[in-house]
């Protein structure tokens, strides 16, 4: 696990010394992602520079140093992540005549590119990664991101230079990166609490989509951002919609017991692959289904007690530490439990802009940061249970959306249309429930329209951001699966493609890497995902409870009373914070005069919601938190730019 950065100039008029200084400064902004080693590679004749910060996980020797060149010197790579099946690939490559100096997965990845080419090599990799690869023969740069989007990769233009990096803070270090705020991206933040790829908070700046490749050469750089269309130029080598449609056309034919055996086998293999490291490995344990099954499968394959980590909240209904403790005791893990106070949690809030360096408003970022800090005190790698809900129908909002969609189709069409027209006058009040919320869904043309109301924060965010046009996402499609599956499948696809990589995985990546901890998610092995998509919905949505098949596997390792627990989530009491210890901080950031002077928001609209919230109206904290996260981020960004 590491951090990468670099640049490519359209006109290679800089010296190696200048390129080294520029790339080195960009890479050093990512020292938290890689405190163990530093590397820079440049080629002034072509204007390319790669920088790397290393967190040593495999092959701790200097033979794992990056940027690394291929044995034929054609390719140079800066790479963040892990290829879990590198040992298998290495055997195949040795049989084809390749020799290796060390035992890092980076060296194997380079040999695979030499042997099979870029796209074929990456398609053979089972892992999490972001890659910058320079082809010295073709004089082109390849950027790649893993299938699910576990590792981030930003790119854009600093003046007329193409820049890229694991986090925006690397791009900020280039003196010509003066890109302003994208109002369209800000509207997405208000809608979703995060900014999904390919969008980014800055103008002329983008994220690489999960499962995608981007090829850049000097001609592309010379064209600048105006000639670049991320939807056109980013090429998917693994597309969740296509893979789900393929799985649905060839569904699993076995019975429930056969499906249970196969899922157990796939999960065991996925967990085993992610336990491979030359450093200590542990697991985040909340006591819920997903983290419990990962923990159980780790312990089943370990000769020693697995290190498990959880945090509890003093005097809070969000506390789940006792559930994790029961699982840990049953599995005989080496358990670490830390209880934190409200003041401990609130102390994290001022660090969030620097931790995420793009506004991000999933409030569970706070407890996630705390548990990552606890784990890093004992291990360098931690496994997580991310992905179970999106693959096995785990969210209560899925049931609510299906219920509402079923009810709506029973309402006569003229009445539905009349109710939908009436919703236009209610604005953001549909967020608070009642008739306004019901009417807002009556214009739905498909399950996607209903589900969007379930997950949206601001219903009409462009109205709160003057000059913004809300970009379309998969959530804006009436049926994200285009009729290929059930309504439940369509919702899970949308969450897997957007919410999972850009919220959940982003949250885990930033909070873990902030303390130099590598997080791995075995439930998101692509073999597990494609198998889950092939299963009948009845194996997930079941009268005995959702995530049915996953829980059936878990019963092999835990007693029923530890399996049959309701879903609680990993939340944070934001409403209490904003009315209590964070009220003064929030009041300053939401000051109406300040909002008016900065000009990003409709000051009256935002301040009006703040007044309603303080007056006791419920649910407005979700609207306010994403505005506050932008305001805090914007303040931090201006400070960082002054230092360049």
matplotlib code that plots the C-alpha trace (Angstrom):
import matplotlib.pyplot as plt

x = [0.0, 1.5, 1.0, 1.8, 2.0, 3.5, 3.3, 3.6, 4.4, 3.1, 6.4, 9.4, 11.3, 12.1, 15.4, 15.6, 16.5, 13.3, 11.1, 12.6, 11.9, 8.3, 7.4, 9.2, 7.2, 4.0, 5.0, 6.0, 2.5, 1.5, 4.1, 1.2, 0.4, 4.0, 6.3, 8.8, 10.5, 10.6, 11.4, 11.3, 12.0, 12.2, 12.9, 13.4, 13.4, 9.7, 8.6, 7.5, 8.1, 6.8, 6.9, 6.2, 5.8, 6.0, 4.3, 6.2, 3.8, 5.4, 9.2, 10.4, 13.8, 15.1, 14.1, 10.5, 11.6, 9.5, 9.2, 10.4, 11.5, 10.6, 13.4, 13.5, 13.5, 10.5, 8.0, 8.3, 5.7, 4.5, 1.9, -0.4, -2.1, -1.8, -2.1, -3.3, -2.8, 0.7, 2.2, 0.0, 0.9, 4.6, 4.5, 3.0, 5.5, 8.5, 7.3, 7.3, 11.0, 10.7, 13.3, 12.7, 15.1, 12.8, 9.4, 7.2, 4.0, 5.2, 7.9, 5.3, 2.9, 5.6, 6.6, 2.9, 2.7, 5.8, 4.3, 0.6, 0.3, -1.3, -5.0, -4.6, -2.1, -4.4, -7.4, -5.5, -4.9, -7.0, -6.4, -6.8, -4.6, -4.1, -1.3, 0.7, 2.7, 5.0, 5.7, 9.1, 8.7, 5.3, 5.9, 2.5, 1.2, -1.3, -3.5, -5.5, -7.8, -8.9, -12.3, -14.2, -12.4, -10.7, -7.8, -8.2, -6.6, -7.0, -5.8, -6.1, -4.3, -2.0, -1.6, -0.6, 0.9, -0.9, -0.8, -2.0, -1.9, -3.5, -4.9, -5.7, -3.0, -0.4, -1.9, -2.0, 1.7, 2.2, 2.6, 0.4, -2.5, -4.9, -8.1, -11.2, -14.2, -16.5, -20.0, -21.4, -19.3, -20.4, -24.1, -23.2, -21.8, -25.1, -27.0, -24.9, -22.6, -19.6, -18.5, -18.6, -16.1, -15.3, -16.1, -13.9, -14.3, -11.9, -12.4, -10.2, -9.7, -11.2, -11.2, -10.5, -13.6, -13.3, -12.3, -10.9, -7.9, -6.8, -4.0, -2.3, 0.4, 1.8, -0.9, -3.6, -1.9, -1.5, -5.3, -5.8, -8.9, -11.1, -10.3, -10.7, -14.0, -13.7, -16.8, -15.2, -11.5, -11.7, -12.1, -13.7, -11.9, -14.4, -17.9, -20.3, -23.4, -22.1, -20.8, -24.1, -26.0, -23.8, -24.3, -28.1, -28.1, -26.3, -27.7, -26.5, -28.3, -27.7, -29.8, -29.3, -26.8, -24.7, -24.8, -23.8, -20.8, -19.6, -19.9, -18.0, -15.3, -15.0, -15.0, -12.4, -10.1, -10.7, -9.8, -6.8, -5.3, -5.7, -3.9, -0.7, 1.8, 5.2, 3.8, 1.2, -2.4, -5.7, -9.4, -12.0, -14.7, -18.1, -20.1, -22.2, -22.6, -19.9, -17.1, -17.9, -17.7, -14.4, -13.1, -14.3, -12.7, -9.4, -9.4, -10.2, -7.1, -4.7, -2.6, -2.6, -5.3, -6.3, -6.0, -9.4, -10.2, -13.3, -14.3, -17.2, -18.9, -19.5, -23.1, -24.3, -26.9, -24.4, -22.2, -21.8, -18.6, -20.3, -21.5, -18.0, -16.7, -19.1, -17.9, -14.2, -14.7, -16.4, -13.7, -10.9, -9.3, -6.8, -9.3, -8.6, -11.5, -11.3, -14.1, -14.1, -15.9, -17.9, -14.9, -12.6, -14.9, -15.3, -11.5, -11.4, -13.7, -11.1, -8.7, -11.3, -10.4, -6.7, -7.6, -9.9, -8.7, -11.9, -15.2, -16.7, -19.8, -20.4, -20.4, -19.3, -15.9, -15.3, -15.7, -13.9, -10.9, -10.9, -10.9, -8.2, -6.0, -6.6, -5.7, -2.5, -1.1, -0.7, -0.9, 0.0, -2.8, -6.5, -9.3, -12.8, -16.3, -17.2, -19.4, -21.8, -24.8, -24.4, -24.0, -26.5, -29.4, -28.4, -29.9, -33.3, -33.7, -33.9, -37.1, -38.5, -37.9, -39.5, -42.5, -43.0, -42.6, -45.2, -47.6, -47.2, -48.1, -51.4, -52.3, -54.2, -52.1, -54.0, -53.7, -50.0, -49.4, -51.3, -49.4, -46.1, -47.0, -47.8, -44.4, -42.6, -43.7, -42.4, -38.7, -36.4, -39.2, -39.7, -36.6, -38.6, -41.2, -45.0, -47.1, -44.2, -41.9, -44.7, -45.6, -41.9, -41.8, -45.1, -43.5, -41.2, -40.8, -38.9, -37.3, -34.3, -36.4, -37.9, -34.5, -33.0, -35.4, -34.2, -30.5, -30.6, -29.8, -30.6, -33.4, -32.6, -29.0, -28.4, -30.9, -28.6, -25.5, -25.8, -24.6, -24.5, -25.9, -26.3, -24.4, -26.2, -25.2, -26.4, -28.9, -30.7, -31.7, -35.2, -33.7, -29.9, -30.1, -32.2, -34.6, -32.0, -32.8, -35.2, -35.8, -33.7, -30.8, -31.0, -30.6, -27.7, -26.0, -26.3, -24.9, -22.1, -21.1, -21.4, -22.0, -19.6, -16.4, -17.0, -18.3, -17.6, -14.2, -13.1, -13.9, -11.9, -9.0, -8.5, -9.0, -6.7, -4.0, -4.0, -2.3, -0.4, -2.7, -3.6, -7.2, -8.4, -11.9, -12.3, -16.0, -15.3, -13.1, -14.5, -15.1, -17.3, -19.2, -19.9, -21.0, -23.4, -24.9, -25.6, -27.6, -31.4, -32.8, -34.4, -31.0, -30.5, -33.9, -35.6, -38.5, -36.0, -34.0, -32.0, -28.4, -29.8, -27.1, -24.2, -25.7, -26.1, -22.4, -21.8, -23.8, -21.0, -18.8, -21.0, -24.2, -27.6, -28.0, -24.8, -26.0, -29.6, -29.0, -30.6, -28.5, -27.4, -24.8, -21.7, -23.0, -22.3, -24.7, -24.3, -27.6, -26.5, -23.0, -24.4, -26.8, -24.0, -20.2, -20.1, -22.7, -20.2, -18.0, -21.0, -22.4, -19.2, -19.0, -22.7, -22.8, -25.1, -22.7, -19.8, -21.8, -22.9, -19.3, -17.8, -20.6, -20.8, -24.2, -27.5, -26.8, -30.5, -31.4, -28.6, -28.9, -32.7, -32.2, -29.7, -32.4, -35.0, -32.6, -31.8, -35.6, -36.1, -37.0, -35.6, -33.5, -31.9, -28.5, -27.9, -28.3, -26.1, -23.3, -22.4, -22.4, -20.2, -17.8, -17.4, -16.9, -14.3, -12.6, -12.6, -10.9, -8.3, -7.7, -7.1, -4.5, -2.7, -2.6, -0.9, 2.0, 2.8]
y = [0.0, 3.2, 6.7, 7.7, 11.0, 12.4, 14.6, 14.7, 17.9, 18.5, 20.2, 18.4, 21.6, 20.9, 19.4, 16.2, 18.3, 20.4, 17.4, 15.5, 18.5, 18.9, 15.2, 14.8, 17.5, 15.9, 12.5, 13.9, 15.2, 11.5, 10.5, 9.2, 6.6, 5.5, 6.4, 3.6, 4.6, 7.4, 7.3, 9.5, 8.7, 11.2, 11.3, 15.0, 14.1, 13.1, 15.3, 12.5, 12.1, 9.5, 9.7, 7.0, 6.7, 3.2, 1.4, -1.9, -4.9, -7.5, -7.8, -5.3, -5.2, -2.6, -4.9, -3.6, 0.0, 2.1, 3.6, 0.2, -0.5, -3.7, -6.2, -5.0, -1.3, -0.5, 0.1, 2.1, 1.8, 3.7, 1.5, 1.6, -1.5, -5.3, -8.0, -10.9, -13.6, -12.5, -15.9, -17.7, -15.1, -15.5, -19.2, -18.8, -16.1, -18.2, -21.0, -18.5, -17.6, -14.6, -14.2, -12.3, -10.6, -10.1, -11.4, -8.2, -8.2, -5.0, -6.9, -9.6, -6.9, -5.4, -8.8, -9.5, -6.2, -7.2, -10.7, -9.8, -6.1, -3.5, -4.4, -8.1, -8.1, -5.9, -8.1, -11.1, -9.3, -10.0, -7.1, -3.5, -1.0, 2.3, 2.3, 4.8, 3.1, 4.8, 3.1, 4.4, 2.8, 4.3, 7.4, 7.2, 7.0, 4.4, 5.0, 2.1, 1.5, -1.8, -3.4, -2.2, 1.1, 0.3, 2.6, 6.2, 7.9, 11.6, 13.4, 16.8, 19.7, 22.2, 24.9, 22.9, 20.0, 16.7, 15.8, 12.8, 11.3, 9.1, 12.1, 15.7, 17.0, 15.7, 17.7, 20.8, 20.7, 21.6, 25.4, 25.7, 23.9, 26.8, 25.0, 26.4, 24.7, 22.8, 23.9, 20.9, 18.6, 20.6, 19.9, 16.2, 16.5, 18.0, 15.2, 12.2, 13.3, 12.5, 13.2, 10.2, 9.4, 10.7, 14.0, 15.8, 19.0, 21.0, 22.1, 20.5, 17.6, 14.1, 10.7, 7.5, 5.2, 1.8, -0.9, 1.6, 2.5, 5.8, 6.3, 9.7, 10.9, 14.3, 15.1, 14.4, 16.7, 19.4, 19.3, 20.0, 19.3, 20.9, 18.1, 15.4, 13.6, 11.3, 9.3, 8.7, 8.5, 6.3, 2.7, 0.0, -3.3, -4.5, -3.1, -4.0, -3.7, -5.9, -8.5, -8.5, -8.9, -11.8, -13.4, -13.0, -14.7, -17.7, -18.0, -20.4, -23.8, -25.5, -25.7, -23.7, -26.1, -26.1, -22.3, -22.1, -24.5, -22.5, -19.2, -20.5, -21.8, -18.4, -16.4, -18.6, -18.2, -14.5, -14.0, -16.3, -14.4, -11.1, -12.6, -12.8, -10.1, -9.7, -7.5, -8.1, -8.5, -7.9, -7.3, -4.6, -6.3, -4.6, -7.7, -7.5, -10.1, -8.9, -8.3, -11.4, -13.7, -12.2, -12.6, -16.2, -17.2, -15.5, -17.4, -20.7, -20.3, -19.0, -21.0, -18.1, -15.8, -13.2, -9.6, -8.0, -4.3, -2.4, 0.8, 1.6, 4.9, 5.9, 6.6, 6.3, 4.2, 3.8, 1.5, -2.0, -3.0, -5.6, -7.4, -7.5, -8.7, -11.7, -12.7, -12.3, -14.4, -17.2, -17.3, -16.8, -13.9, -11.5, -8.7, -5.0, -2.8, 0.9, 3.1, 6.7, 9.7, 12.3, 14.6, 12.0, 11.7, 15.5, 15.9, 14.1, 16.6, 19.3, 16.8, 15.6, 18.1, 17.2, 13.5, 13.5, 16.5, 16.5, 17.4, 14.2, 14.0, 10.5, 11.1, 7.5, 8.8, 9.8, 6.3, 4.7, 7.0, 6.1, 2.3, 2.7, 4.5, 1.8, -1.0, 0.7, 0.6, -3.2, -4.1, -2.7, -4.5, -4.8, -6.7, -5.2, -6.5, -3.9, -5.1, -7.5, -5.2, -4.3, -7.9, -9.7, -7.2, -5.9, -2.4, -1.6, 1.1, -1.6, -2.9, 0.5, 1.4, -1.9, -1.2, 2.3, 1.2, -1.5, 1.0, 3.6, 1.2, 0.6, 4.3, 5.3, 7.1, 10.5, 10.7, 9.8, 12.6, 15.1, 14.2, 14.4, 17.9, 19.0, 17.9, 20.6, 23.3, 21.5, 21.8, 20.3, 19.6, 16.2, 15.2, 15.4, 12.9, 13.1, 14.0, 15.9, 12.8, 10.6, 13.1, 13.4, 9.7, 9.7, 10.8, 7.7, 5.8, 3.0, 1.7, 3.9, 7.0, 5.7, 4.6, 8.0, 9.5, 7.0, 8.0, 11.7, 14.3, 17.6, 16.8, 19.7, 20.6, 22.7, 25.3, 25.7, 26.2, 29.2, 28.3, 24.6, 21.9, 18.6, 15.8, 12.6, 9.4, 5.9, 7.0, 9.2, 6.2, 4.8, 1.3, 1.1, -2.5, -1.6, -4.5, -7.2, -8.1, -7.4, -4.1, -5.3, -6.1, -2.7, -1.0, -3.2, -2.4, 1.3, 1.1, -1.3, 1.0, 4.4, 4.4, 1.5, 2.9, 6.6, 6.6, 3.4, 2.5, 6.1, 6.4, 3.3, 4.2, 7.8, 7.0, 4.0, 5.5, 8.6, 6.4, 4.3, 1.3, -0.9, -2.0, -5.0, -6.1, -9.8, -9.7, -7.5, -10.1, -10.0, -13.8, -13.3, -10.4, -12.2, -15.3, -13.2, -11.7, -15.1, -16.2, -16.1, -13.2, -15.6, -16.5, -12.9, -11.5, -14.2, -14.4, -15.4, -12.3, -10.5, -11.4, -14.9, -17.0, -15.0, -15.6, -19.3, -19.5, -17.5, -20.1, -22.6, -20.5, -18.7, -19.7, -18.5, -15.8, -14.1, -14.3, -13.3, -9.7, -6.7, -4.3, -1.3, 0.5, 2.4, 5.9, 9.1, 11.3, 14.3, 16.0, 16.0, 17.3, 20.2, 21.2, 20.7, 20.9, 21.7, 24.4, 27.3, 25.8, 25.2, 28.7, 30.3, 28.2, 28.8, 32.5, 34.0, 36.9, 34.6, 32.3, 35.3, 36.6, 33.3, 32.8, 29.0, 28.6, 30.3, 31.9, 32.4, 28.8, 27.3, 29.6, 29.1, 25.3, 26.0, 28.1, 25.4, 22.8, 24.9, 25.5, 21.7, 20.4, 16.9, 15.4, 18.7, 17.6, 15.6, 18.7, 20.7, 18.2, 18.1, 21.9, 22.1, 19.5, 21.7, 24.8, 23.2, 21.7, 25.0, 26.7, 24.0, 24.1, 27.9, 27.4, 24.7, 26.8, 29.6, 27.3, 26.4]
z = [0.0, -1.1, -2.6, -6.2, -8.0, -11.2, -14.2, -17.9, -19.8, -23.3, -24.2, -22.5, -21.8, -18.1, -16.8, -14.9, -11.8, -12.1, -12.9, -9.8, -7.6, -8.8, -8.7, -5.4, -3.7, -5.1, -3.8, -0.4, 0.2, 0.4, 3.1, 5.3, 2.6, 2.4, 5.3, 4.6, 1.3, -1.2, -4.9, -8.0, -11.6, -14.5, -18.2, -19.3, -23.0, -22.8, -19.9, -17.6, -13.9, -11.5, -7.7, -5.1, -1.4, 0.0, 2.8, 2.8, 3.0, 0.7, 0.1, 2.7, 1.1, -1.3, -4.2, -3.8, -4.3, -6.7, -9.3, -10.7, -14.3, -16.1, -16.9, -20.6, -19.4, -21.6, -18.7, -15.5, -12.8, -9.7, -8.1, -5.1, -3.9, -3.8, -6.4, -4.3, -6.9, -7.7, -6.6, -9.2, -11.9, -11.0, -11.6, -15.0, -15.9, -14.7, -16.9, -19.8, -19.1, -16.8, -14.0, -10.8, -8.4, -5.4, -4.4, -4.7, -6.5, -8.3, -10.1, -11.1, -12.4, -14.6, -16.0, -16.7, -18.7, -20.7, -21.4, -22.1, -22.6, -20.3, -20.5, -20.6, -17.7, -15.5, -16.3, -14.9, -11.6, -8.6, -6.2, -5.3, -7.0, -8.7, -11.3, -13.3, -16.0, -18.5, -21.8, -22.9, -26.4, -27.2, -25.1, -23.4, -19.9, -18.7, -15.6, -14.2, -11.2, -9.7, -10.6, -7.6, -6.9, -3.6, -4.4, -5.6, -8.6, -9.4, -12.5, -14.2, -15.6, -13.8, -16.4, -19.5, -17.5, -16.9, -13.2, -11.3, -7.8, -5.2, -3.4, -4.4, -2.0, -4.4, -7.3, -5.0, -4.7, -8.3, -8.5, -11.6, -10.1, -9.5, -10.6, -8.9, -7.4, -9.8, -8.9, -10.6, -8.4, -5.4, -6.3, -6.4, -2.9, -1.6, -3.3, -2.3, 0.6, -1.8, -5.3, -7.5, -10.3, -12.9, -11.2, -8.7, -6.6, -8.8, -12.4, -15.0, -12.5, -12.6, -10.9, -12.8, -12.7, -11.1, -13.5, -16.0, -18.0, -19.4, -22.0, -22.1, -24.5, -25.3, -27.9, -25.3, -22.8, -25.4, -26.0, -22.3, -20.3, -22.9, -25.3, -22.7, -22.1, -19.2, -20.2, -23.6, -22.9, -19.8, -21.0, -18.7, -18.7, -16.1, -16.0, -13.1, -15.2, -18.0, -15.5, -13.6, -16.8, -17.8, -14.4, -14.5, -18.0, -16.5, -13.0, -10.4, -10.9, -7.6, -4.5, -1.3, 0.2, -2.9, -3.0, 0.6, 0.1, -3.0, -1.2, 1.8, -0.5, -2.4, 0.8, 2.4, -0.6, -0.8, 2.9, 2.7, -0.2, 1.8, 4.8, 2.9, 4.1, 5.5, 8.3, 11.1, 9.9, 11.8, 11.2, 12.0, 14.0, 14.6, 15.5, 12.4, 9.7, 7.3, 9.7, 11.7, 8.7, 7.6, 11.2, 11.4, 8.1, 9.1, 12.4, 10.7, 8.5, 11.2, 13.6, 16.1, 17.5, 14.9, 16.1, 16.1, 16.8, 17.7, 19.3, 21.6, 22.4, 25.9, 26.8, 23.1, 21.3, 18.5, 20.7, 19.3, 21.2, 23.3, 20.1, 18.7, 22.1, 22.1, 18.6, 19.6, 22.7, 20.7, 18.0, 20.6, 18.8, 20.4, 20.8, 21.3, 22.4, 23.0, 24.4, 23.2, 24.6, 22.7, 23.0, 21.5, 18.5, 18.1, 18.2, 14.8, 13.1, 12.6, 11.0, 8.3, 5.6, 5.6, 5.9, 2.8, 0.9, -1.1, 0.7, 2.0, 4.3, 5.4, 9.1, 9.9, 8.7, 12.4, 14.0, 11.1, 11.6, 15.3, 14.7, 12.1, 14.6, 17.2, 14.7, 13.5, 17.0, 16.5, 12.8, 9.4, 7.5, 8.5, 6.7, 6.7, 5.9, 3.2, 0.4, 2.0, 1.9, -1.8, -2.8, -0.6, -0.2, 3.2, 3.5, 5.0, 2.4, -0.3, 1.4, 1.8, -1.9, -3.0, -0.8, -2.1, -5.7, -5.1, -3.5, -6.3, -9.0, -7.3, -7.4, -10.6, -13.1, -13.0, -9.2, -9.4, -11.9, -9.8, -6.7, -8.5, -9.8, -6.3, -5.1, -7.1, -4.6, -1.6, -2.4, 0.3, 2.7, 1.0, 3.0, 6.3, 5.4, 5.3, 2.2, 0.6, 0.6, -0.7, -3.5, -4.5, -5.5, -7.4, -10.7, -10.6, -13.9, -12.3, -9.2, -9.7, -9.3, -6.1, -4.8, -5.5, -3.0, -0.4, -0.8, -1.7, 0.8, -1.0, -3.4, -5.7, -4.9, -8.0, -6.5, -3.5, -5.7, -8.0, -11.5, -11.0, -13.3, -11.5, -13.5, -14.1, -12.3, -12.3, -9.6, -12.2, -14.4, -13.9, -14.2, -13.8, -15.2, -18.2, -17.5, -17.2, -13.6, -10.8, -9.1, -6.2, -8.5, -10.0, -6.6, -5.6, -8.9, -8.4, -4.9, -6.0, -8.8, -7.1, -3.3, -2.6, -4.3, -3.8, -0.2, 1.7, 0.1, 0.0, 3.7, 4.6, 2.3, 3.6, 7.3, 7.2, 5.0, 7.2, 9.8, 7.3, 7.6, 4.7, 4.6, 2.5, 1.7, 0.9, 0.3, -2.7, -4.5, -8.0, -8.0, -4.9, -6.5, -9.8, -7.9, -5.7, -8.9, -10.3, -7.2, -7.2, -5.2, -2.8, -1.5, -0.4, 0.3, 2.4, 4.9, 7.5, 7.0, 4.3, 3.5, 4.0, 2.3, 3.8, 7.2, 6.5, 5.9, 9.1, 11.1, 10.4, 12.6, 15.1, 17.1, 15.8, 18.5, 17.2, 13.6, 13.9, 15.0, 13.4, 11.3, 13.3, 11.0, 12.0, 12.6, 14.4, 16.4, 14.1, 15.1, 18.8, 17.8, 15.9, 18.7, 21.3, 21.1, 17.4, 17.4, 17.6, 14.8, 12.6, 13.2, 12.0, 8.9, 8.1, 8.8, 6.2, 5.4, 5.0, 2.7, 0.6, 0.3, -0.7, -3.3, -3.5, -1.9, -1.9, 1.5, 2.4, 1.6, 3.6, 6.5, 6.5, 7.0, 9.8, 11.6, 11.1, 12.5, 15.6, 15.9, 16.4, 13.0, 12.6, 9.8, 8.6, 10.0, 6.8, 4.7, 7.0, 7.4, 3.7, 3.5, 6.6, 5.2, 2.1, 4.1, 6.3, 3.3, 1.4, 4.4, 4.5, 0.7, 0.8, 3.5, 1.6, -1.6, 0.3, 1.2, -2.4]

ax = plt.figure().add_subplot(projection="3d")
ax.plot(x, y, z, "-o")
ax.set_aspect("equal")
plt.show()
